[in-house]
Amino acid sequence: MITSEQSEQLRTWFADRLPVDVYESLVEVAVDREEITVVGTLPANESVKAFRERTRQQRMEVAREAEELYRRKVAWAVQSGDDRILFTHLAVPVMTRLRQPERQVLDTLVEGGVARSRADALAWCVRLVGRNTDEWLTELRDSLAKVREVRETGPDRKDDADSQKSGSE
């Protein structure tokens, strides 16, 4: 997770490098440990397919530069009204250990045809939690950002270690 300041710097970096005619407007630049997702408004009267073809070379050039600089893959998306179409994105495997009652939840989703596998069922659960607790997750992310800010303004640990050494000699 990155700070809001870093997030704004990243958004500015992409806004400065994307040619003016790629997106109608830049909606969001989201980031996690593996990937940066750039979302923009689909230009009026242009299909997603036409957009992807028209902007492919430009997006690839910006992505190469960003991937080298930020050491993360870059994904692209367009927003048209309430619809968001994501392309060139990662699906990152995540490992977890689950006890029997938790596995039974996943197996019920598989047996009920909601998901094809336990992995799909787990992804479904994560999406469901994300949709139904968006306000709470936003509050939690904001709190984590505040914790980072407090840590950054605290005493330098290196200075503390140096003063402990000199005090014990």
C-alpha positions in Angstrom: 0.0 0.0 0.0 1.3 3.5 -0.8 0.6 6.8 0.7 -2.0 9.3 -0.7 0.9 11.6 -1.7 2.7 8.7 -3.6 -0.6 7.9 -5.2 -1.1 11.4 -6.4 2.5 11.5 -7.7 1.8 8.3 -9.6 -1.4 9.8 -11.1 0.5 12.9 -12.1 3.3 10.8 -13.7 0.8 9.0 -15.9 -1.2 12.2 -16.7 2.1 13.9 -17.8 3.1 11.0 -20.1 -0.2 9.9 -21.7 -0.9 11.7 -24.9 -3.9 14.0 -24.7 -6.0 11.9 -27.1 -5.6 8.6 -25.3 -8.4 9.1 -22.7 -11.1 11.7 -22.6 -10.1 12.0 -18.9 -7.9 10.1 -16.4 -10.3 8.6 -13.8 -8.0 6.6 -11.5 -4.5 5.2 -11.1 -4.7 2.3 -8.6 -1.6 0.5 -7.3 -0.7 -2.6 -5.3 2.5 -4.6 -4.8 2.4 -6.2 -8.2 0.4 -3.9 -10.5 -0.5 -0.3 -11.5 -4.0 0.0 -13.1 -4.6 3.1 -15.2 -8.3 3.9 -15.8 -9.6 6.6 -18.1 -12.8 7.7 -19.7 -13.5 6.1 -23.1 -13.7 8.9 -25.7 -17.2 9.6 -26.9 -18.4 7.5 -29.8 -15.5 5.1 -29.6 -15.7 1.4 -29.0 -13.5 -0.4 -26.5 -12.0 -2.4 -29.4 -11.3 0.7 -31.5 -9.8 2.4 -28.4 -7.5 -0.6 -27.7 -6.2 -0.7 -31.3 -5.8 3.1 -31.6 -3.9 3.5 -28.4 -2.0 0.3 -28.1 1.4 1.6 -29.2 1.1 4.7 -27.0 0.1 2.7 -23.9 2.9 0.2 -24.5 5.5 2.9 -24.5 4.2 4.5 -21.3 3.9 1.0 -19.7 7.5 0.1 -20.5 8.7 3.3 -18.9 6.5 2.9 -15.8 7.4 -0.8 -15.4 11.1 0.0 -15.4 10.7 2.9 -13.0 8.1 1.5 -10.6 9.0 -2.3 -10.9 5.3 -3.2 -11.4 3.3 -4.3 -14.3 0.8 -1.8 -15.8 -2.8 -2.6 -16.6 -5.2 -0.5 -18.6 -8.9 0.1 -18.3 -11.6 2.3 -19.8 -14.7 3.6 -18.1 -17.9 4.2 -20.0 -20.7 5.4 -17.8 -20.9 2.9 -14.9 -19.1 0.2 -16.9 -15.4 -0.4 -16.4 -13.6 -2.6 -18.9 -10.2 -3.9 -17.7 -7.6 -5.3 -20.1 -4.0 -6.4 -20.0 -4.2 -7.1 -16.2 -2.6 -9.6 -13.9 -4.3 -12.5 -12.0 -1.9 -13.1 -9.1 -2.0 -16.3 -7.2 -2.4 -16.0 -3.5 -1.9 -18.8 -1.0 -3.9 -19.2 2.2 -4.5 -21.9 4.8 -8.1 -22.6 5.5 -9.7 -24.7 8.2 -12.5 -27.2 7.4 -15.4 -24.8 8.0 -13.9 -22.2 5.7 -13.2 -24.9 3.0 -16.8 -26.0 3.4 -17.9 -22.5 2.5 -15.8 -22.6 -0.7 -17.0 -26.2 -1.5 -20.6 -25.1 -1.1 -20.1 -22.3 -3.7 -18.4 -24.8 -6.1 -21.1 -27.4 -5.6 -23.8 -24.8 -6.0 -22.4 -23.7 -9.4 -21.4 -20.2 -8.1 -17.7 -20.9 -8.8 -15.8 -23.5 -10.8 -13.1 -24.1 -8.2 -12.1 -23.2 -4.7 -9.8 -20.5 -6.1 -12.8 -19.0 -8.0 -15.0 -19.3 -4.9 -12.4 -17.5 -2.8 -12.1 -14.7 -5.5 -15.9 -14.5 -5.5 -15.9 -14.1 -1.6 -13.3 -11.3 -1.8 -15.3 -9.4 -4.5 -18.4 -9.8 -2.3 -16.7 -8.5 0.8 -15.2 -5.6 -1.3 -18.6 -4.6 -2.6 -20.5 -4.9 0.7 -17.9 -3.3 3.0 -16.5 -0.6 0.7 -17.1 2.2 3.3 -15.4 0.2 6.0 -12.4 -0.7 3.8 -12.0 2.9 2.8 -11.9 3.9 6.5 -9.4 1.2 7.2 -7.1 2.3 4.3 -7.3 5.9 5.5 -6.3 4.8 9.0 -3.4 2.9 7.6 -2.3 5.9 5.7 -2.4 8.0 8.9 -0.3 5.3 10.7 2.3 5.6 8.0 2.4 9.4 8.3 2.9 9.1 12.1 5.7 6.6 11.6 7.4 8.8 9.1 7.4 11.8 11.4 8.7 9.8 14.4 12.3 9.7 15.6 14.8 8.2 13.2 15.5 4.6 14.3 19.1 4.9 13.1 19.7 7.9 15.4 18.2 5.9 18.3 20.5 2.9 17.6 23.5 5.3 17.4 22.6 7.0 20.7 22.2 3.6 22.4 25.7 2.5 21.3 27.3 5.7 22.5 25.4 5.6 25.8 26.6 2.1 26.6 30.3 2.7 25.9 
